[in-house]
Amino acid sequence: MKLPRSLTRYWLLVIPVGAVFLWYLVYPSHQILALEDPDSGELLCYLPVADGDHFQIKYTHSIHLSDVHEEYRVQAGRLYPYQLVYEDTGVGMPANADAGQTFTMEDGKYILSNLQGSTDKLYLTIGAVKANHQIIYNNISYSLQDNIGPGETIAIRTRNVNNWKLRKGDRLHE
């Protein structure tokens, strides 16, 4: 059985267009900072990021009750600690630098920089009382209590995802 010429042209157009649309939906072309359930890997919230971008995790230290800023750089699917800025040394906070690191003080804040190493995933329990955990990216602050919920444990990592996955997840909101 031979198909009519107009139907053949139709399929010659539909198949490539359908293939491109399917590729658009499933090819993991977007890098995100993913906030996930650490047990199931379920994507809870995300922010689009690119290699070389920096983000901060800001929180209020539970004992000192002062702000702490942990800064990370995204590179090749890993998270590299960049610097730590805080106001008090003592419980849980370094009072000096390790080999290769720089320890300075500016405007009453301690700055520990040139941090070494990298990780593929950070684990964080979102404070329920005073911590006020936030992610700061491109000078915009995102409250983790508002976006995910106090007391929740999350994993933070980079992921390459497709357009379909982006539509299923919730982007962090201010």
Secondary structure, DSSP 8 states (H G I E B T S, - for coil): ----HHHHHHHHHHHHHHHHHHHHHHS--EEEEEEE-TTT--EEEEEE--TT-EEEEEEE-TTT--EEEEEEEEETTEEEEEEEEES--BTTB-SS--TT-EEEEETTEEEEES----BS-EEEE--SSS---EEEETTEEEEHHHHT-TT-EEEEEEEEE-HHHHHHSEE---
